[in-house]
Amino acid sequence: MKRSLQAQLSLALTAAILVVALGAGGFGFVTAYRDSIRSQDDLLMQVGALLKHSGAALSLEAADPAQQSGLRVRLLIPGA
C-alpha cells in the first residue's frame, strides 16, 4: 500500500524533530551533569581551604571500612 506524499513528509518531519529533541536533551543533561561536578569540586576546594586556614582537621570514622554507608565526619578543632 502506497503512502501519500503528505504522510511521508509528516513521518519524516516527526522523525527529524524527535532526533533533534533527543540530541538537545542529551546535550543538556551532559552539560548540567558536568557543571554540577565542577560546582561540587569548587565547593570542596573552598571547604578544604577554609579548614586549612582555620587550623581544624577532619577525622573520618567508619564502623566497617568495606561499608561506608555508616561513615561519620568529625570536625576536630585544636584547643576545644
C-alpha positions in Angstrom: 0.0 0.0 0.0 1.4 3.3 -1.0 1.6 6.2 1.4 0.6 9.6 0.3 3.2 12.3 0.0 1.7 14.2 2.9 2.0 11.1 5.2 5.6 10.5 4.2 6.5 14.2 4.8 4.8 14.1 8.2 6.6 11.0 9.2 10.0 12.4 8.1 9.3 15.7 9.9 8.3 13.8 13.1 11.4 11.7 13.0 13.6 14.7 12.4 12.0 16.6 15.4 12.4 13.5 17.6 16.1 13.1 16.7 16.8 16.8 17.3 14.9 16.8 20.6 16.8 13.7 21.9 20.1 15.2 20.9 19.3 18.5 22.7 18.1 16.7 25.8 21.2 14.6 25.9 23.4 17.6 25.4 21.5 19.5 28.1 21.9 16.6 30.5 25.6 16.1 29.9 26.2 19.9 30.3 24.3 20.1 33.5 26.0 17.0 34.9 29.5 18.4 34.2 28.5 21.7 35.6 27.3 20.1 38.8 30.5 18.2 39.2 32.6 21.3 38.7 30.4 23.2 41.2 30.9 20.4 43.8 34.6 20.3 43.2 34.8 24.1 43.7 32.8 23.8 46.9 35.0 21.0 48.3 38.1 23.1 47.4 36.6 26.1 49.3 35.8 23.9 52.4 39.3 22.5 52.3 40.9 25.9 52.1 38.7 27.1 55.0 39.7 24.2 57.2 43.3 24.6 56.3 43.1 28.3 57.1 41.3 27.7 60.5 43.7 25.0 61.6 41.0 22.5 62.0 41.2 18.9 60.8 38.7 16.2 59.7 38.5 12.7 61.1 36.7 10.1 59.1 35.3 7.1 61.0 33.6 4.1 59.6 32.3 1.2 61.5 33.4 -1.2 58.8 35.9 0.0 56.2 34.2 -2.0 53.4 30.8 -0.4 54.3 31.0 3.3 54.0 27.2 3.9 54.4 27.9 4.4 58.1 30.6 7.0 57.5 30.8 9.8 60.0 32.8 13.0 59.7 34.0 14.7 62.8 35.5 18.3 62.9 38.5 18.4 65.2 39.3 21.9 66.4 42.5 22.3 68.3 42.1 23.6 71.9 38.4 22.9 72.1 
